[in-house]
Structures are given as structure tokens and as C-alpha cells.
């Protein structure tokens, strides 16, 4: 007897636009198979034009590499402390440890699920009372929803602490009409395979000055000094994006707005179909914010209901995923300092990311909604 295999629906798969192949072919045809070349330059230019605000972009191998270099350029080193949003992916925090520094985790607020300005202030004041001024703040626009930019940056300015704006999930999102990625002293983007646009693997560091971009590129290419031989006066990294992957990025930038609109349509359809259920609530779009809705996320009343929905989807070959497990609950950071009030722990227990790919069909979305309704009933 033949077994019917249900169509797999992924959480957030890559979605090509069509022109990527021509840019990649150009790289092959011209033999630019290296971490430099015209695709890299043009991809950086397209990012700079899109983000605006005199942004300078350095394309790198990952968003993690971008955070690492941002911390390095801000002078973070051995024994320093860096305040970091706890409710995020590990890549926001791991690079802090690469430099011998220690993360200090701060919990979220409920309006945006991002770093709490009140707890941020408490953390800074307490660390300074202990004689340690944090060297930087890593704030994240989670799931494409901007953090409270005005409040967070006012606190950072008051204490003269630079902000690394983690926009890995927020390309295409805006705050008061200004693109995310342009607010921080340093900004970062990710082009991982699950992001709103992708280069397979890759990221970008966004700098206020051309000087910092050039420093980043220098460090990302093994810090090779200008000399006819290989000479290195500093420790560098192999972090530069290849010309091949940058070709994919050029094509992806051409369809970025289409991808944002598709994901916002997903969110709207989920809300339309599920908002009548008392067991389901959504993260709204805060005032002055425009979210790319990278992932549509829902909250349930309890861990048990969340799991009932997740398992029901899994049984139908549909990928969903709990919200990020907070960093202060991760075994690798169990000894880190943290300033928390239970917000992110509750979100993790009750929240679920629903399939949000920009190529989801109406039929796919309706199928997902029906499975959720049935699971709750």
C-alpha cells in the first residue's frame, strides 16, 4: 500500500528572485571566484543605497562575523563587559566571548519583545556601581520588530556607551520611517539561508564612516599590510564575503521589497484566520514601527498549548519553532550576569514561530491555520 507523503512546509526557506543566476554566472565567466570583485562592490553599494543615512557596508561571511568586528572596532577586549539583549539568537552574544569579554544579559519588555529600557538602565547603573562601565550594548530588532530606538539610544548616549544594532532579522523594517541598521554606532545584517533575503551564508557590517568600513575590510581579509610579501602587524580574520555569494545578494536585493510584502501578507492572513481564537495572540506593530514580519510569531496561554500546536504541525510535516530561548537560560552562559524579570522566559515558554516563507501559497497558509484550529479544539 502506497504511503502519502505530506508536502513539507519549512519555517523560512530561501526564495530566489530569478536574476541571482546571471550575477553568479558573471562571477564564473570572469573568474572572480574570490572574496573580492565587482559583485561584492555592487552588493555593498545596493545595501548602502537601501539603508541610506550615509551608511557604509562591508559584506562579510556571516552576521556573527559582523558583530565580532563591530565589537573589535569599538575596542572591546579582555575583561570588558558588554550588555546584550537576552531574548535573541546565540550569535548576538557569542562574539563577545571571542574577545575575552563577558556578556551582561538584559531582559525584554512586552511591547516589542526587545531589550527593556528600564532594565537596561538598571544594569548599567549597577555595573557602574561595581566599578565596571559596559563597553558596548548589543540591542536586537527581534523578528523584524524594531526595539525602542529612542529610549535605548537615549540611555546609551546618557552613559556614553556605543550601541551595536543587531538588524539580522530586520532588513526592510523601519522606525519612524528610517531603516533599521542605521541607528547604532555599528549595525549588522545577516543573509543566512532563513533570512528575508539570503546569500546562502553571509552578513554585513554597517558603519557610520568609510574609515571604519575600511578597517573592517582590512581585519576581514587577514589584516594583511600593504607590502609585496605577506606581512601582518595585527591579528586578522577570514571574514570577507566571496564574489559568488555577493552575486546572489545582488539579485536578492532586487526583490527585497517583494519579500517584505509577502511576509507581511502572511502575518495579515494568520491574524485574519486565527485572531478569533482566545488561545492565540500576536505581536502587534508598535506605533512608529514598520516590521518586515520576517517571522510571524504567536503567543499561547501556556507551554502545553504551545506544544500541542507545534506537535500537531510537525505531525503534518510542517516546521514551526519555539521563540528564542533566552541567553541567560542557556547552559553556555549559565554563569553570566543578568538583569531579568521573567518576561523573556514566559515568551519562550508560550511563544511559537509559524511558517513565514515568502513563497507560501494561500493553500499552504489555510492548511496551517486549520491544523492550529483543530489542535486547539
Order of alpha helices (4+ residues) and beta strands (2+ residues): alpha-alpha-beta-alpha-beta-alpha-beta-alpha-beta-alpha-beta-beta-beta-beta-beta-alpha-alpha-alpha-beta-beta-beta-alpha-beta-beta-alpha-beta-alpha
